[in-house]
Every structure is written in structure tokens, then in C-alpha cells.
Amino acid sequence: LTVVATVGFGGLALVAGLSTIAEDLGHVRLLPWVFTGYYATSAIAVVVAGPVIDAVGVRRTFRATGIWLLVFTAAAAAAPSMSMLVLARTLQGFGVGLVFAVSTATIGLAYPHHLRPRAFAAQSVVFGVMGLGGPALAGVMLASGGWRVIFVAQLPVTIIALVSGWVTLPTTRDRPARIRTDWRGIWLLTLVVGCSLTAVSQVGVSWWAAGTATVLTVAVTRVYWRHSGQVHAPVLAREHLNRFPLKWVHVTSGMAIFIVVGSDNFLPLYVQTARGRSVEFAAFTLVFAAVGWTMGSLIYSRLLVGWRESEVIRLGCWLLIPFLGLAGTTVALIDWPLPVLYGALTFIGVSVGLVTTAGLTLLQASGDQAELGRLSAAHEFVRQLAIMYGVALAGAILLLVVDVQVGDVDAVRDVIAGEATDLGPETNDAIRYGVAWTYAAVGMLAVGCLLVGTSLVRRTRRRAV
């Protein structure tokens, strides 16, 4: 939990210091890569960590992970130029991906089945609190010591985590097995992530480039799928994606995360423009779904422990539909009060918390200890892709509607980038309709999520009989 808190803080805290970093280091064009490289290597590391954990155990993997984070967090703090900061953050992101894989696998190894929901709920609470409080805490650090303090503050916390887990984390390998490295598979998955990030970054900028990158993503994914069926130990095995109930867990959790990210990502822009609120007030909009997600994890761990995981997943899928409808209606109808929207967002978060936490519990109950690292890694990889494409969907719909209605999306991009731009009423209305259409799209996806969740319940019951 300590190292998860560090990762939760570090993921968003740096947002508060971007302008200060740009003033200090220059080369503003490289600034987006401070985050892009971080998330790309994080997604790859999640998959790479799976076979490593299963070969040498979580304890040894955690030791290497903690040392890796210490080294490259310190390197980011000392970076003399923007290019070196991008490099340090990219390598730091690899360590963050290892943290996610290790922490998820550790819960499966350290706790019996009936206690895992509480462990996942505790992880969700810590990550949510630090993620939400990160930018605010970073603001205090910036006022007192500059952007480098954001990285320096993570070092002692990481040391505490490393010392406390050095000999206490579980290990399944008294004698480490040989780590089999599927280098070709790793490179193919790296291409998948790279093409995915390119597609996301070009949405609303160059539709041709976004479309080309999406086609390449699909093509490389097919090549990897063929490769995974031909080698003995692929970095991401087919059986860890499509075996029952793994495929249903991946799909429902991935769709739920896709939905919450797609519906939530551009709400601050809507509140700032269509509702005329301040930037600070608009940023507060992101809190509600995150708080609801944590509440959903806690509800499952405390109140629904007697339920089958598949039934909790279906319940979460059911709840998504009416509250997405309520949130979308509130966005479309400008005279509906914002507290209605915030309440709907909270319950959307609760729904996703139920689906994802129950999904993790079911996933770990469906595998043995020898494959728990690879199972967890496969699931985390699916979640990373869901986040990327959720952002892409929301951005594509929003900018498409603005382009159709007013024919100019440059001003909207300026507001998204944080520049104070006074938009006219026509553009504000276009943003409102764009966000409303986003809710319509994710609402249809929620119906599909419910169908998959219902199929999971039926198949689980048939197998129990």
C-alpha cells in the first residue's frame, strides 16, 4: 500500500508543475512526452512482469521494482534538461507498471479468497486518495521548493515501502526458476501500445493519422495473436485472455473502465465552458467518479461478500445504464443543476468499482499460484488499453461535434491545453452536445457490458450445476 500510494501521488501530481517545468527546462514541445512515455512503458512493464513474477516470486520482483523506482525517480528529480526528464520519466513508468503487477499478484498470493475483496478495496482507497490529493499536495510543494521537490518527496516513501516489504512479502519460489523472455512478443506488444498511443494523440488533430494508427494497432495485434499460439511461453498467453471466466472478466472490466474514462474525461471542459464555472471548480468534477469507484470497492468488500463475483459484476453493469442516462440528460439539458450530474457520476463510479473489484477477485480465484503473475499482468494490460481508448473515444466525439457545428476546433484544443480562451455561445453549445453524444455512445457500450455480465452469470451457474 505504501508503494501504491507513491505511484498514485506521482501519476497526477506532476500535472500541477507542468508550467514550472516548461519555464525551467524549455523545449515545450517535448512536455507531453513527460506523460506519454511514462504511460507507454507502464503498459509494457505490466505484461513483462507477469512471467518474471511467476518465475522468481513477488518478493524478488518487488525488490528489483523498488530499487528501479528509487533510481529513476531520483534521476527525474535531477534531470538537467527536458529530454533527460522525458527519458527518466519513461524509465520511471516501467517501474510503475511493475508496481501494479506486483501489488495485484501479491494480494492473490498473500490473502485467502474471502479476504481479497478487502485488500483490493484498501488498495483502491489508498490509490484514490493519493491520486486525488496529489495535485493539491504538489501545489504546496511547488510554492515551497519547485517542481523537483515532487520527485524528491517520493524517495523516502519508496524507501519505507522497500524496507518493509524486503522480507515480508510472500514468495512462491525458494529456488527461482529460469525467466523465459519472449522478446519478439514484447516488441510486438510495444508496437501495439505505441500505435495505440499514436491513435489517441492524433484524435482531433489528424483523423488520417489516427485512423492509420488504429489500423496498424489491429494488424499488429493479429500478428501477436498468431505469434502467441506458436511459441511455448509467450509474454501474454492466449489462455490468460480467453479461458473461462477470464475473457468475461477482461471484457466487463475493460468496458467499465472505458465507459468511466470516456464519460468523465472532458466533463471539466463542459463545466468550464457550457456552465461558465472557473477552472478550479471544473477540475473538481473529476473527484466524484473516483470517489464512487472507491465506494464501490468498499461496498463489495463489506456488504456483498456473500454474493458470487459474477453476480456483483452483473449488478455493477446494471447500475451503469440508468446513471449514465441521468448524467447524459443533465449534460444535454442546461437547466438541470450540477449536483444531479455529480450524484450520477458518483454512482457510475460505484458501478465501476463493483465490476472491477469483483472481476479481480474472480480472476485470481480462477487460477493457481504458479500463473497468478501472468493472469494479473494480462488483466492490467487490458485495463491500460481501455483507459487509452476511452480517452480517444471521448475526444473523437467531442471534436467531431464541434467541427460539424462550428467548423473550428482550435479554440477548444486551446482550452483543453489549459489556455484561457473566451469561447462564444455557439462553441459552448457545441461542446455541450459533444459531451452529451459521448454519453450516448458509452451508454450503448454499457448495454453490451450488461450482456457480457449476464452471460457470465449464466455460464457460472451452469458450471456450478
N, C-alpha and C positions, 0 to 999 in steps of 0.2 A: 504494500500500500504506500510505503514511503517513496519508492522509486516511481510508482504510478502518479503520485502527487507531483513529483518533479516534472514528469512528462506532461501532465495536464496543465501545469503552470507554463512550461516552456513552449507549448504548442501555440498559444494565443497571446502570451504576454508581450512578445516582440512586436505585435501589431501597434501597440501604443508608442513604440520607439522608432517607427519607420522614418518619419520625417527627420528625426535627430540623426539617425544613421546616414540618411542621404546628405544632410548638411556636413557631416563629419568626414565621410569617405568619398562622396561624389559618385560618379558613374551610376546615375539614377536608373538607367536602362537595365542594369543588372539587378535592381532591387527586387523585382518579382521572383527572381530565382532563389532568393533567400528562403522563400516558402516552397516554390515549385520543386527544387532539388531535394528539400527536406522530405516532402510527402512522397516523392517518387522512390527514393531509396528506402523509405519506411515501408512502402508496399512490397518491395522486393525482399527486404530483410525478413518480413513476416513469413514468406514462403521458404526462404533459405533456412530459417531457424528450425523448421519442423523436423527434418531429418537429423539435424545436429542434436536437438533435444532428445530424440528417441535413441540416438547413438550413445551420448555421454551423460544424459540426465539433466534436469533443470538446474541443479546446484552448480555444476561446472559451467553450464551455459550462462547462468546468471553472473558468475564471477567475471567471465570474459566480457559480458554485456556492461556491467558496472564500470569496469576499467575503461572500456571503449567510450562510454558516455563521459567519464571524467576527462579523458584526454581531449576529446573533440569539443566538449563544452568549454574547456579551458582555451583551446585553440580559437574558438569563436570569440571568446572574451578578449583575446589578444590580437585579433585579426587587424593587420595594418592597412588593408585595402578592401574594397568591395569584392573583388574577385576572390581574395583569400577568405572573406567572410562567407561567400557563397559556397566555396569548397568545404569549409569547416562545417557549415550547416548541413550540407549534403551528406557528409560522413556522420554527423551527429544524428541525422534522420535514420541512418542504417541502425544505429544503436537503439533508437526509439522503436523501430519495428521489432527488434529483438526483445525489447521490454514487453510489448504487447503479447508476443508469442509465449514468452516465459511465464508471464503473470497468469495468462489463461490456462496454460498447461499445469502450472503449479497448483491451482485450485482443484483441478481434476485429480491430481496425484496426492494432495495433502488432506483432502476432506472426503468423508463418505458422501454418498449421493444425496442424502436428506439435508446436509449442511451446505451443499454447493450454492443453492439459491441465495443464502445469506452472505456467503463470501462474494458472490458476484454483485450483490446489492451494495456491500461495503465498498467494493472497487468502484462501482458506479457513482456512489456518493462522493468519494474522495476525488475521482476524476472530474465530476461535475462541478464540485465546489471550487477546486483549483482552476479549472478551465474558465469558469465564470468570473472568479475573483482575480485571475491572472492579469488582465489588462488594467484593472484598478490598482492592484498592488504594484504593477510595473510603472504606473503613473507616478506613484510616490517615489519609487527608485529613480526614475528619470529626473525628478525635481531635486533629488539629493546627490546623485552621483553619475548620471549619464547612462547611456544605453548598455555599456559594458557591465554595469552592476547587475543587470538582468541575468546575464550568464554566470557571473561570479557567485550570485546568491544560490544558484543551483548546485554548486560544487559541494558545500558541506552537507547538504541534504542527501546528495548522491553517495557521499562517503558514509553517512549514517546507514543508508539502505544497504550498501555493500558490506559493511561490517556486520550488521545484524543478520544478513542472510548468508554470510560466507559459509557457515557450518550448519545452519538450522534448516535451510530449505531441503525438501525431500530429494533423494536421489534413487534412481532405479537401476543404476549401473555401478556396482563395486569395481568392475573392470570395464572401462569404456570400450565400446565396440568401434570398429573402423567406420569413420564417417564417409559415406558414399556421396560423392559430389556429381550431380548431373549438370555439368557445365553447359551443355547445349540447351537443356531445358531452362536453366537460369537465364541464358541470353535471350531465348525466345520470350520468356515472361517479361524480361526487361523491355523488350521491344513492344510487348502488349501494353505495359504501363506507359512507356514513352509515347506511343501512338495515342493512347487514351488521353494523356495529359495535353498533347498537342490538339486533339479534337476539342477538349474542354476550353483551352485557352483561345482557340480561334472562333468559338461560337460568338456570333455578332460582330466579329472583326472581318473574317473572310470565310464565307459559307463554303466556298470551293475547297479551301484548305481543311476546314472542319470535316466536310464530307469525305475528302480523300483520306484523312487520318482515321476516320471511323471505318472506312472500307479496309484500310490496312490493318486496323485492330482486329477486325473479324477474320481477315485472311491469316494473320499470324497466329491467332487463337486456334484456327483449324489446323495449322501446321503443328502447333504444340500438341493438340489433342492426338494427332496421328503419332507424333513422337512419343507421347506418354504411354501409348499402347505397345511400343516396340522395344522399350528399354526395361531392364529389370527393376531399377529403383529410381523412378522419375522424381524430380523435386516436388511435383504436385501430382499425386496419383489419381487416376480416374476413379478408383473405388472410393476415394475420400471425397469425391464430388457427387457421385450418382448412386451410391449404395443407400438402401433404405435404413433409417429415415433421413440420411444426411442431405440428399438432394432437396427434400421438402424443407428442412431446416435452413439450408443455404438460401433457397428461393424466398421463403417467407421473411427471414431476417433481412436479406438483401433488399427486397421490395419495400419493407417497412422503413429501413434506413433511407432508401432512395426517396420515398414519399416525404419523410420528415425534413430531409435536406432540401428537396425541391420546393416544398411548400413554405419553408422558413427562411431560405437564404436571402431573398430580396424583399422581405417584409420591412426591414428598416428603411429601404429606399421608398417604399409605398407610404409608410408613416411620415417620413420626412417631406415628401412631395405632395401626395394627394391629400394627406391630413394636415399638412402645414406645421408639423412639430419640429423641435430642434433636433440636431444631430445626436446629442446625448440622449434625449428621450427616445428617439428612434432606435438607437443601439440597444436600449433596454428591452426591446421587443424580442430579442433572441433568448432572453432568460427563460421564458415561460415553457417552451418545448423542452429545454434542457432540464428544468426543474421537474416537469412532468415525467420525463424519461426516468429520472432518479426515483420518483414516487412509484412508477410502475414496477421498477425492480424491487423496491421495498414491499409493495403490496403482494407481489408474488412470493417473496421470501417469508412473509409473516402471515398472510391471510389465505393464500391459495396453495399452501404446501401439500394439502391432501388431494389436490387435483392432478390429473395426468398432465404432463408437459404439453402434449398435443392439444388438449382442451384449453389450456391457458393461451396457447398460440392462436387458436381459433377465436377465443374471446377478444384478444387484442386486435385481430383482424376485423371482427365485427364492430368494435368501438371506433376504428379508424373512419369508417364510412360516414356516420352521421356528423361527427365533429369536423371532418374535412368539409362536409357540406355546409355546416354552420359557419366555419371560418371563411369559406369562399363566398358565401352570401353576404357576410359582414364586409368583406373587401369590396364586393360589387356594389353594395348599397351604401353610399357615402354617409347617410344619416344614421346608420347603426352605430352605437357607441363602441369605442375601442375596448372597454372591459369585456364585452361579449367575445371579441376576437381573442383576447388574451386568455379567457377561460377555455375557449375551444382549443387554442394552441396547447394549453396545459394538458387537456385530455388526449390530444393527439400524441403528446409526449408520453403520457401514461400508457397508451396503446402500444407504442413502440417499445417501451420498457418491458411490458409484459411479453411481447413477441420475442424480443432479442434475448432476454434473460432466460426465459423458458427454453428457447432454442439452444442456448449454450449448455444448459443442464441436460437436455435430451441428447445433444450431440456427444457429450462426454460419457453419458450413460450407455451410448451405443458402440463404444469402442473399448479396447483393452489398453492397459497401461503402455504396452510396447509401441502403440501407434498414436498415443494421445498428443504428442507434439505435432505430428503431421496433420491430424484431424483439426486441431486448434488453428494451425497455420493456414490450412485451406479455408477455414471459415473466416478468419481475419482478412485474408486476401479478397474474398468475395465482398466483405463489408467495405474495404477500401475502394474497390471498383464502384460499389453502389454510391458512395459519397461523391466520387468524381463525376459520375454520370447524372446524379441528382442535381448537382450544380449546373451541369451542361444543359439539362432539360429546362430548368427554370430560366436560365439566361437566354436560351434559344427562343422560348415562347415570348418572354418579355420584350426582347429586342425586335422580334418579328412583328408583334402587335404595334409597337411604337413606330416601326418603319412603315407599316401599312397605313396607319392613321395619320401620322405627321410627316413621314418621309425623312426624318433626321434623328439619328440615334447618337450623334456625337455628344450632345449635351447630356444625355442620360449616362453615357460612359464616363463623362467628367464627374458627375455626381457620385457614381459608383466608386470612382477612384478617390473620392474624398474631397474634391474641389468644390467650393461653394459656388453653385450656379443657380441663378434665378430662372426657373422654367416657367413657361406660360401655362395657362389653364388647360389648353388643348393637350400639351405634353403630359401634364399631371393626370388628366383623364386617361390618356393612352397607357400610362404606367399602371393606373388602377385596373384597367381592363386586362392588361398583360398579366398582372398577378392573379386576377380572377380566372383567366383562362388556364393559368398554371394549376390552380386548384381543380379545375375541371379535368385536366389531364391526369393529375395524381389521384383524383377520385376514381377514375376508370381503372387505374392501376391498383387501387385499393380493393376494387371488386375482384380483380384477378388474384390478389393476395388472399382474399377470403376463400376463393375457390380452392386454392392450393392448401390452405389451412384446413378446410373441410375435408379434402381428400386425405390429408394426413391423419385426421381423427378417424375416418372410416377404415383406412388401412391398418391403423394401430389396433382398432377394435377387432378387426378380422384376424389379425395375427394373435391377439390375446385369446380369442376363442379357439 
